[in-house]
Amino acid sequence: MVTGFLDNEKVAFFMNHWPSRRGGEAISLPKRNAAAALLKQQMDSIRAADPSTKLFAMGDFNDDPISPSLKNHLKAQASPKDLSEETPYLNLMYPLYKKE
């Protein structure tokens, strides 16, 4: 994670490289779910300390936007209309995934 200021706004960037699907998606899924849960915990912690901080998570998640790691553990939403206080994270890759 890197924090700083961008255009006078506080930002935090989370760089990720989650476990691969090597050996099979089902076998490796718990590791990616754990990575998503840890990312959510860290992002939630930053939000709790300073809700005005803009958060960005990027990298190689080794999963699709509809995968349990992103959908159920990080709770990343597919659409801005689905955002709420409990689910504040938007998955910007979902529209591209949906278009294939």
LUMMAR-956683 format. One record per residue: x, y, z of N, C-alpha, C in turn; residue in one letter; residue number from 1; chain. Coordinates in Angstrom, 1 decimal. Layout:
! residues N
+--------+--------+--------+--------+--------+--------+--------+--------+--------+--------+-----+--------+
|     nX |     nY |     nZ |    caX |    caY |    caZ |     cX |     cY |     cZ | residu | num | chaine |
+--------+--------+--------+--------+--------+--------+--------+--------+--------+--------+-----+--------+
|      X |      Y |      Z |      X |      Y |      Z |      X |      Y |      Z |      A | NUM |      A |
...
+--------+--------+--------+--------+--------+--------+--------+--------+--------+--------+-----+--------+
This chain:
! residues 100
+--------+--------+--------+--------+--------+--------+--------+--------+--------+--------+-----+--------+
|     nX |     nY |     nZ |    caX |    caY |    caZ |     cX |     cY |     cZ | residu | num | chaine |
+--------+--------+--------+--------+--------+--------+--------+--------+--------+--------+-----+--------+
|    0.8 |   -1.2 |    0.0 |    0.0 |    0.0 |    0.0 |    0.9 |    1.2 |    0.0 |      M |   1 |      A |
|    0.5 |    2.2 |   -0.8 |    1.2 |    3.5 |   -0.8 |    0.1 |    4.6 |   -0.6 |      V |   2 |      A |
|    0.4 |    5.5 |    0.3 |   -0.5 |    6.6 |    0.5 |    0.2 |    7.9 |    0.1 |      T |   3 |      A |
|   -0.6 |    8.9 |   -0.1 |   -0.1 |   10.2 |   -0.5 |   -1.2 |   11.1 |   -0.9 |      G |   4 |      A |
|   -0.8 |   12.2 |   -1.7 |   -1.8 |   13.1 |   -2.2 |   -1.7 |   13.2 |   -3.7 |      F |   5 |      A |
|   -2.8 |   13.2 |   -4.3 |   -3.0 |   13.4 |   -5.7 |   -4.0 |   14.5 |   -6.0 |      L |   6 |      A |
|   -3.5 |   15.5 |   -6.6 |   -4.4 |   16.7 |   -6.8 |   -5.0 |   17.2 |   -5.5 |      D |   7 |      A |
|   -4.2 |   17.2 |   -4.5 |   -4.6 |   17.7 |   -3.2 |   -5.7 |   16.8 |   -2.5 |      N |   8 |      A |
|   -5.8 |   15.6 |   -3.0 |   -6.7 |   14.7 |   -2.3 |   -5.9 |   13.5 |   -1.7 |      E |   9 |      A |
|   -6.2 |   13.1 |   -0.5 |   -5.5 |   11.9 |    0.1 |   -5.9 |   10.7 |   -0.6 |      K |  10 |      A |
|   -4.9 |    9.8 |   -1.0 |   -5.2 |    8.6 |   -1.8 |   -4.4 |    7.5 |   -1.1 |      V |  11 |      A |
|   -4.9 |    6.3 |   -1.4 |   -4.2 |    5.1 |   -1.0 |   -4.3 |    4.1 |   -2.1 |      A |  12 |      A |
|   -3.1 |    3.6 |   -2.6 |   -3.1 |    2.6 |   -3.6 |   -2.7 |    1.3 |   -3.1 |      F |  13 |      A |
|   -3.5 |    0.2 |   -3.3 |   -3.2 |   -1.1 |   -2.9 |   -2.8 |   -2.0 |   -4.1 |      F |  14 |      A |
|   -1.5 |   -2.4 |   -4.2 |   -1.0 |   -3.2 |   -5.3 |   -1.2 |   -4.7 |   -4.9 |      M |  15 |      A |
|   -1.7 |   -5.5 |   -5.8 |   -2.1 |   -6.8 |   -5.4 |   -1.5 |   -7.8 |   -6.5 |      N |  16 |      A |
|   -1.1 |   -9.0 |   -6.0 |   -0.8 |  -10.1 |   -6.9 |   -1.3 |  -11.3 |   -6.1 |      H |  17 |      A |
|   -2.5 |  -11.7 |   -6.3 |   -3.2 |  -12.8 |   -5.6 |   -2.7 |  -14.1 |   -6.1 |      W |  18 |      A |
|   -2.9 |  -15.2 |   -5.3 |   -2.5 |  -16.5 |   -5.7 |   -3.1 |  -16.9 |   -7.0 |      P |  19 |      A |
|   -2.3 |  -17.7 |   -7.8 |   -2.8 |  -18.1 |   -9.1 |   -3.8 |  -19.3 |   -9.0 |      S |  20 |      A |
|   -4.4 |  -19.6 |  -10.1 |   -5.3 |  -20.8 |  -10.2 |   -4.5 |  -22.0 |  -10.5 |      R |  21 |      A |
|   -3.2 |  -22.0 |  -10.4 |   -2.4 |  -23.2 |  -10.7 |   -2.8 |  -24.3 |   -9.8 |      R |  22 |      A |
|   -3.0 |  -25.5 |  -10.4 |   -3.4 |  -26.6 |   -9.6 |   -4.9 |  -26.8 |   -9.6 |      G |  23 |      A |
|   -5.6 |  -25.8 |  -10.2 |   -7.1 |  -25.8 |  -10.3 |   -7.7 |  -24.7 |   -9.5 |      G |  24 |      A |
|   -8.7 |  -24.1 |  -10.1 |   -9.4 |  -23.0 |   -9.6 |  -10.0 |  -23.3 |   -8.2 |      E |  25 |      A |
|  -10.7 |  -24.4 |   -8.1 |  -11.3 |  -24.7 |   -6.8 |  -10.3 |  -24.9 |   -5.7 |      A |  26 |      A |
|   -9.2 |  -25.5 |   -6.0 |   -8.2 |  -25.8 |   -4.9 |   -7.6 |  -24.5 |   -4.5 |      I |  27 |      A |
|   -7.4 |  -23.6 |   -5.4 |   -6.7 |  -22.3 |   -5.1 |   -7.6 |  -21.2 |   -4.6 |      S |  28 |      A |
|   -8.9 |  -21.4 |   -4.7 |   -9.9 |  -20.4 |   -4.4 |   -9.8 |  -19.9 |   -2.9 |      L |  29 |      A |
|   -9.6 |  -20.8 |   -1.9 |   -9.5 |  -20.3 |   -0.6 |   -8.4 |  -19.3 |   -0.4 |      P |  30 |      A |
|   -7.3 |  -19.4 |   -1.1 |   -6.2 |  -18.5 |   -1.0 |   -6.6 |  -17.1 |   -1.5 |      K |  31 |      A |
|   -7.3 |  -17.1 |   -2.7 |   -7.7 |  -15.8 |   -3.2 |   -8.8 |  -15.2 |   -2.4 |      R |  32 |      A |
|   -9.7 |  -16.0 |   -1.8 |  -10.7 |  -15.5 |   -0.9 |  -10.0 |  -14.8 |    0.4 |      N |  33 |      A |
|   -8.9 |  -15.4 |    0.9 |   -8.2 |  -14.9 |    2.0 |   -7.5 |  -13.6 |    1.6 |      A |  34 |      A |
|   -7.0 |  -13.5 |    0.4 |   -6.4 |  -12.3 |   -0.1 |   -7.4 |  -11.1 |   -0.2 |      A |  35 |      A |
|   -8.6 |  -11.5 |   -0.7 |   -9.7 |  -10.5 |   -0.8 |  -10.1 |  -10.0 |    0.6 |      A |  36 |      A |
|  -10.2 |  -10.9 |    1.5 |  -10.6 |  -10.6 |    2.9 |   -9.6 |   -9.6 |    3.5 |      A |  37 |      A |
|   -8.3 |   -9.9 |    3.3 |   -7.3 |   -9.1 |    3.9 |   -7.3 |   -7.7 |    3.2 |      L |  38 |      A |
|   -7.5 |   -7.7 |    1.9 |   -7.6 |   -6.4 |    1.2 |   -8.7 |   -5.6 |    1.8 |      L |  39 |      A |
|   -9.9 |   -6.2 |    1.9 |  -11.0 |   -5.5 |    2.5 |  -10.8 |   -5.0 |    3.9 |      K |  40 |      A |
|  -10.1 |   -5.8 |    4.7 |   -9.8 |   -5.4 |    6.1 |   -8.9 |   -4.1 |    6.0 |      Q |  41 |      A |
|   -7.9 |   -4.1 |    5.2 |   -7.0 |   -3.0 |    5.1 |   -7.7 |   -1.7 |    4.5 |      Q |  42 |      A |
|   -8.5 |   -1.9 |    3.5 |   -9.2 |   -0.8 |    3.0 |  -10.2 |   -0.2 |    4.0 |      M |  43 |      A |
|  -10.9 |   -1.1 |    4.6 |  -11.9 |   -0.7 |    5.7 |  -11.2 |    0.1 |    6.8 |      D |  44 |      A |
|  -10.0 |   -0.3 |    7.1 |   -9.2 |    0.4 |    8.2 |   -8.9 |    1.8 |    7.7 |      S |  45 |      A |
|   -8.5 |    2.0 |    6.5 |   -8.1 |    3.3 |    6.0 |   -9.4 |    4.2 |    6.0 |      I |  46 |      A |
|  -10.5 |    3.6 |    5.5 |  -11.8 |    4.3 |    5.5 |  -12.2 |    4.7 |    6.9 |      R |  47 |      A |
|  -12.0 |    3.9 |    7.9 |  -12.4 |    4.2 |    9.2 |  -11.6 |    5.3 |    9.8 |      A |  48 |      A |
|  -10.3 |    5.3 |    9.5 |   -9.4 |    6.4 |   10.0 |   -9.7 |    7.7 |    9.3 |      A |  49 |      A |
|  -10.0 |    7.7 |    8.0 |  -10.2 |    8.9 |    7.2 |  -11.1 |    8.6 |    6.0 |      D |  50 |      A |
|  -12.4 |    8.8 |    6.2 |  -13.3 |    8.4 |    5.1 |  -13.2 |    9.2 |    3.8 |      P |  51 |      A |
|  -12.4 |   10.3 |    3.9 |  -12.2 |   11.1 |    2.7 |  -11.1 |   10.6 |    1.8 |      S |  52 |      A |
|  -10.3 |    9.6 |    2.3 |   -9.3 |    9.1 |    1.5 |   -9.8 |    8.3 |    0.3 |      T |  53 |      A |
|   -9.3 |    8.5 |   -0.9 |   -9.7 |    7.8 |   -2.1 |   -8.9 |    6.5 |   -2.1 |      K |  54 |      A |
|   -9.6 |    5.4 |   -2.3 |   -8.9 |    4.1 |   -2.3 |   -8.9 |    3.5 |   -3.7 |      L |  55 |      A |
|   -7.8 |    2.9 |   -4.0 |   -7.6 |    2.2 |   -5.3 |   -6.9 |    0.9 |   -5.1 |      F |  56 |      A |
|   -7.6 |   -0.2 |   -5.6 |   -7.0 |   -1.5 |   -5.5 |   -6.7 |   -2.0 |   -6.9 |      A |  57 |      A |
|   -5.5 |   -2.4 |   -7.2 |   -5.2 |   -2.8 |   -8.6 |   -4.2 |   -3.9 |   -8.6 |      M |  58 |      A |
|   -4.0 |   -4.5 |   -9.7 |   -3.0 |   -5.6 |   -9.8 |   -3.6 |   -6.8 |  -10.5 |      G |  59 |      A |
|   -3.0 |   -7.9 |  -10.2 |   -3.4 |   -9.2 |  -10.7 |   -4.1 |  -10.0 |   -9.7 |      D |  60 |      A |
|   -5.4 |  -10.0 |   -9.8 |   -6.3 |  -10.7 |   -8.8 |   -6.4 |  -12.2 |   -9.1 |      F |  61 |      A |
|   -6.1 |  -12.5 |  -10.3 |   -6.2 |  -13.9 |  -10.8 |   -7.6 |  -14.5 |  -10.6 |      N |  62 |      A |
|   -8.6 |  -13.6 |  -10.8 |  -10.0 |  -13.9 |  -10.7 |  -10.8 |  -13.0 |  -11.6 |      D |  63 |      A |
|  -12.0 |  -13.4 |  -11.8 |  -12.9 |  -12.6 |  -12.7 |  -13.8 |  -11.7 |  -11.7 |      D |  64 |      A |
|  -14.4 |  -10.6 |  -12.3 |  -15.2 |   -9.8 |  -11.4 |  -16.4 |  -10.5 |  -10.7 |      P |  65 |      A |
|  -16.8 |  -11.6 |  -11.3 |  -17.9 |  -12.3 |  -10.6 |  -17.4 |  -13.5 |   -9.7 |      I |  66 |      A |
|  -16.1 |  -13.6 |   -9.5 |  -15.6 |  -14.7 |   -8.7 |  -15.9 |  -14.4 |   -7.2 |      S |  67 |      A |
|  -16.0 |  -15.4 |   -6.4 |  -16.3 |  -15.2 |   -5.0 |  -15.4 |  -14.3 |   -4.2 |      P |  68 |      A |
|  -14.1 |  -14.3 |   -4.6 |  -13.1 |  -13.5 |   -3.9 |  -13.5 |  -12.0 |   -4.0 |      S |  69 |      A |
|  -13.8 |  -11.6 |   -5.2 |  -14.2 |  -10.2 |   -5.4 |  -15.6 |   -9.9 |   -5.0 |      L |  70 |      A |
|  -16.5 |  -10.8 |   -5.4 |  -17.9 |  -10.5 |   -5.1 |  -18.3 |  -10.7 |   -3.7 |      K |  71 |      A |
|  -17.9 |  -11.8 |   -3.0 |  -18.4 |  -12.1 |   -1.7 |  -17.4 |  -11.7 |   -0.6 |      N |  72 |      A |
|  -16.1 |  -11.7 |   -0.8 |  -15.2 |  -11.4 |    0.2 |  -14.7 |   -9.9 |    0.2 |      H |  73 |      A |
|  -14.4 |   -9.4 |   -0.9 |  -14.1 |   -8.0 |   -1.0 |  -15.4 |   -7.2 |   -1.1 |      L |  74 |      A |
|  -16.5 |   -7.8 |   -1.6 |  -17.8 |   -7.2 |   -1.7 |  -17.7 |   -6.0 |   -2.7 |      K |  75 |      A |
|  -16.9 |   -6.2 |   -3.8 |  -16.9 |   -5.2 |   -4.8 |  -18.1 |   -5.2 |   -5.7 |      A |  76 |      A |
|  -18.7 |   -4.1 |   -5.9 |  -20.0 |   -4.0 |   -6.6 |  -19.8 |   -3.8 |   -8.1 |      Q |  77 |      A |
|  -20.8 |   -4.3 |   -8.8 |  -20.7 |   -4.2 |  -10.3 |  -21.1 |   -2.8 |  -10.8 |      A |  78 |      A |
|  -21.9 |   -2.1 |  -10.1 |  -22.5 |   -0.9 |  -10.5 |  -22.5 |    0.2 |   -9.4 |      S |  79 |      A |
|  -22.3 |    1.4 |   -9.8 |  -22.3 |    2.5 |   -8.8 |  -23.6 |    2.6 |   -8.0 |      P |  80 |      A |
|  -24.7 |    2.2 |   -8.7 |  -26.0 |    2.2 |   -8.0 |  -26.1 |    1.2 |   -6.8 |      K |  81 |      A |
|  -25.2 |    0.2 |   -6.8 |  -25.2 |   -0.8 |   -5.8 |  -24.3 |   -0.4 |   -4.6 |      D |  82 |      A |
|  -23.6 |    0.7 |   -4.7 |  -22.7 |    1.1 |   -3.6 |  -23.5 |    1.6 |   -2.4 |      L |  83 |      A |
|  -23.0 |    1.3 |   -1.2 |  -23.6 |    1.7 |    0.0 |  -22.5 |    1.8 |    1.1 |      S |  84 |      A |
|  -22.9 |    2.2 |    2.3 |  -22.0 |    2.4 |    3.4 |  -21.3 |    1.0 |    3.7 |      E |  85 |      A |
|  -22.1 |   -0.1 |    3.6 |  -21.6 |   -1.4 |    3.8 |  -20.9 |   -2.0 |    2.7 |      E |  86 |      A |
|  -21.2 |   -1.6 |    1.5 |  -20.5 |   -2.1 |    0.3 |  -20.0 |   -0.9 |   -0.6 |      T |  87 |      A |
|  -18.9 |   -0.3 |   -0.1 |  -18.5 |    1.0 |   -0.8 |  -17.5 |    0.8 |   -2.0 |      P |  88 |      A |
|  -17.2 |   -0.4 |   -2.3 |  -16.1 |   -0.6 |   -3.3 |  -16.7 |   -1.0 |   -4.7 |      Y |  89 |      A |
|  -16.2 |   -0.4 |   -5.7 |  -16.7 |   -0.5 |   -7.1 |  -15.7 |   -1.3 |   -7.9 |      L |  90 |      A |
|  -16.1 |   -2.4 |   -8.6 |  -15.3 |   -3.1 |   -9.5 |  -15.4 |   -2.5 |  -10.9 |      N |  91 |      A |
|  -14.3 |   -1.8 |  -11.2 |  -14.4 |   -1.1 |  -12.5 |  -14.2 |   -2.1 |  -13.7 |      L |  92 |      A |
|  -13.8 |   -3.3 |  -13.5 |  -13.6 |   -4.3 |  -14.5 |  -14.9 |   -5.0 |  -14.9 |      M |  93 |      A |
|  -15.9 |   -4.9 |  -14.1 |  -17.1 |   -5.6 |  -14.3 |  -17.7 |   -5.3 |  -15.7 |      Y |  94 |      A |
|  -17.9 |   -4.0 |  -16.1 |  -18.5 |   -3.7 |  -17.4 |  -17.7 |   -4.3 |  -18.5 |      P |  95 |      A |
|  -16.4 |   -4.3 |  -18.4 |  -15.6 |   -4.9 |  -19.5 |  -15.7 |   -6.4 |  -19.5 |      L |  96 |      A |
|  -15.8 |   -7.0 |  -18.3 |  -16.0 |   -8.5 |  -18.3 |  -17.3 |   -8.9 |  -18.9 |      Y |  97 |      A |
|  -18.3 |   -8.1 |  -18.6 |  -19.7 |   -8.4 |  -19.1 |  -19.7 |   -8.3 |  -20.6 |      K |  98 |      A |
|  -18.9 |   -7.4 |  -21.2 |  -18.9 |   -7.3 |  -22.6 |  -18.0 |   -8.4 |  -23.3 |      K |  99 |      A |
|  -17.3 |   -9.1 |  -22.4 |  -16.4 |  -10.2 |  -22.9 |  -15.2 |   -9.6 |  -23.6 |      E | 100 |      A |
+--------+--------+--------+--------+--------+--------+--------+--------+--------+--------+-----+--------+
